Amino acid sequence: MLRRILYCLPLLVFTKAGFAECECLWQGSFADVQAATDLVVSGTVIAGKGNSIDLDIAKTMRGASPTEQVRIWLKREDNCRPEAKLFPTGSSWVMALQRIDQLAPGGFNPSTPNISFGRVGDYQLSSCGGYWLKLSNQHVTGALVDSPRWAHDPKMSPVLLDLVAAFVAGKVEAPALLEASREDPALRDLMLDTRAFMRGDME
């Protein structure tokens, strides 16, 4: 219970206009934070409304969802979560999600259901670490491993989704992710072409 309370508790500062803004400590890259979340999945955003998105799950890496689609609640007021506009309909992601087990005081208003802290049983996405990775052509990019603080989209080589899934399952270690993320894509393609040539697959 204490972990969940701390997870949702932002450090607040007040702007000159008097509005609270979220500040939180950087929890680390995806490799550091994913194990402490309830659900790690890959999927595609199929809808968005207000500060929530619906993710159609393609692969569950850890945890269990009762449905094939999950609703994820994002930034509202001082919540330490990313903006919903970062996840447009049709985009694909790997996400490490925390289940909403309790409502914050005043967290859900039936009069404004699209702007909310979220409903019990739904999920939230933190902005305090590498809790999401961009997915394209079965490869991911983002704050995967050993990334700079607060850099959610650092420069890196795309890493195969299956390798990330193997890491989440405990089958490979973080250094394997780091090595893959530092590999030169041009060199990798050259090596693949060379292997194909050696097999006589190229003219």
C-alpha positions in Angstrom: 0.0 0.0 0.0 2.8 2.4 0.9 4.4 1.8 -2.5 1.2 2.8 -4.3 0.8 5.9 -2.1 4.3 7.0 -2.9 3.9 6.2 -6.6 0.9 8.6 -6.9 2.3 11.3 -4.6 3.9 14.2 -6.5 6.1 16.8 -5.1 4.4 20.1 -5.8 5.7 23.5 -6.6 3.5 26.6 -7.2 3.8 28.8 -10.2 3.4 32.6 -10.1 -0.1 32.1 -11.4 -0.9 30.0 -8.3 -1.4 26.7 -10.1 0.3 23.5 -8.8 2.6 21.7 -11.2 4.0 18.2 -10.8 7.5 17.6 -9.8 8.8 14.1 -9.1 12.1 12.3 -8.8 13.3 10.5 -12.0 12.7 6.8 -11.3 15.0 5.5 -14.1 14.7 4.0 -17.6 12.3 1.3 -18.6 14.7 -1.3 -17.5 14.7 0.2 -14.0 11.0 0.9 -13.5 9.0 -1.8 -15.3 9.3 -4.5 -12.6 7.5 -2.3 -10.0 4.4 -1.8 -12.2 1.3 -4.0 -12.5 1.1 -4.5 -16.2 3.6 -4.4 -19.1 2.1 -4.6 -22.5 2.5 -3.6 -26.1 -0.4 -2.3 -28.1 -2.0 0.3 -30.3 -4.0 3.4 -29.3 -7.5 2.9 -30.7 -9.3 5.9 -29.1 -8.7 8.9 -27.0 -11.0 11.3 -25.2 -10.1 13.9 -22.6 -7.1 12.8 -20.7 -7.5 9.1 -21.4 -6.6 6.7 -24.2 -7.7 3.2 -25.0 -4.9 0.7 -25.8 -5.6 -2.4 -27.8 -3.2 -5.0 -26.3 -1.2 -7.0 -28.8 1.2 -8.6 -26.4 1.2 -9.0 -22.6 4.7 -9.2 -21.2 3.9 -9.3 -17.5 0.7 -9.1 -15.5 -2.8 -9.9 -16.5 -5.6 -7.7 -17.9 -9.2 -8.8 -17.7 -9.9 -7.4 -21.2 -8.1 -7.1 -24.5 -8.3 -3.3 -24.2 -7.3 -1.1 -21.3 -8.1 2.5 -20.5 -5.1 4.5 -19.5 -5.5 7.9 -17.7 -2.9 10.6 -18.4 -2.1 14.1 -17.2 -4.8 16.1 -15.4 -3.9 19.2 -13.4 -0.9 18.2 -11.2 -0.9 14.5 -11.9 2.7 13.2 -12.7 1.7 11.7 -16.0 2.4 12.5 -19.7 0.1 14.5 -21.9 -2.6 12.6 -23.8 -1.5 14.3 -27.0 1.7 12.3 -27.0 -0.3 9.1 -27.8 -2.4 9.8 -30.9 -4.8 7.2 -32.2 -3.1 4.7 -34.4 0.3 4.9 -32.6 1.8 1.8 -31.0 3.7 1.6 -27.7 5.2 -0.6 -25.0 3.8 0.6 -21.6 4.5 -0.2 -18.0 1.3 0.6 -16.2 0.0 1.0 -12.7 -3.5 -0.2 -11.9 -5.8 2.4 -10.2 -6.9 0.7 -7.0 -8.2 3.7 -5.2 -9.6 7.1 -6.2 -7.8 10.3 -5.2 -10.2 12.6 -3.3 -12.4 14.2 -6.0 -10.7 12.0 -8.5 -13.7 11.1 -10.6 -16.5 13.4 -11.4 -19.4 11.8 -13.3 -20.3 15.2 -14.7 -16.9 15.4 -16.5 -16.0 11.7 -17.0 -13.5 12.4 -19.8 -11.3 14.6 -17.6 -10.5 12.6 -14.5 -7.9 11.0 -12.2 -9.3 7.7 -13.5 -11.6 4.9 -12.5 -10.8 2.0 -10.2 -9.7 -0.9 -12.3 -8.3 1.3 -15.1 -4.6 2.1 -15.4 -2.3 5.1 -15.1 1.0 6.0 -16.8 3.7 7.8 -14.9 5.9 10.5 -16.4 8.6 10.1 -13.7 10.6 7.5 -15.6 10.8 5.5 -18.8 7.4 4.0 -18.5 6.6 4.0 -22.2 8.5 3.1 -25.4 7.6 3.9 -29.0 6.9 0.8 -31.0 7.4 0.6 -34.8 8.0 -2.4 -37.0 8.4 -4.6 -34.0 11.2 -2.4 -32.7 11.2 0.0 -29.7 12.9 3.3 -29.0 12.8 5.6 -26.0 14.1 5.6 -22.4 14.9 1.9 -22.5 18.1 1.5 -20.6 20.7 3.8 -19.1 19.1 6.8 -20.6 19.7 10.4 -19.5 17.4 11.8 -16.8 14.1 13.1 -18.1 15.0 12.1 -21.7 11.9 10.1 -22.8 13.1 10.0 -26.4 16.9 9.7 -26.3 18.9 8.9 -29.5 19.4 5.2 -29.7 19.3 2.3 -32.2 15.8 0.5 -32.3 15.7 -2.6 -30.2 13.7 -5.7 -31.2 10.5 -6.0 -29.2 11.1 -9.7 -28.6 14.4 -8.8 -26.8 12.5 -6.4 -24.5 9.9 -9.0 -23.8 12.6 -11.5 -22.9 14.1 -8.9 -20.5 10.7 -8.4 -18.8 10.4 -12.2 -18.5 13.8 -12.3 -16.8 15.4 -14.3 -19.7 18.0 -11.7 -20.5 19.8 -9.0 -18.5 19.9 -5.2 -18.9 23.4 -5.2 -20.5 21.9 -7.1 -23.5 19.4 -4.2 -24.0 22.2 -1.6 -23.7 24.3 -3.4 -26.2 21.4 -3.7 -28.7 20.5 0.0 -28.2 24.1 1.1 -29.0 24.5 -1.1 -32.1 25.1 0.9 -35.3 22.1 0.2 -37.6 24.2 0.7 -40.8 26.8 -1.8 -39.5 24.0 -4.3 -38.6 22.5 -4.0 -42.1 25.9 -4.5 -43.6 26.5 -7.6 -41.5 23.1 -9.0 -42.5 23.8 -8.3 -46.2 27.2 -10.0 -45.9 25.6 -13.1 -44.3 23.0 -13.2 -47.1 25.8 -12.9 -49.7 27.8 -15.7 -48.1 24.7 -17.9 -48.3 24.3 -17.1 -51.9 21.0 -15.2 -51.3 22.2 -12.1 -53.1 23.2 -11.7 -56.7 
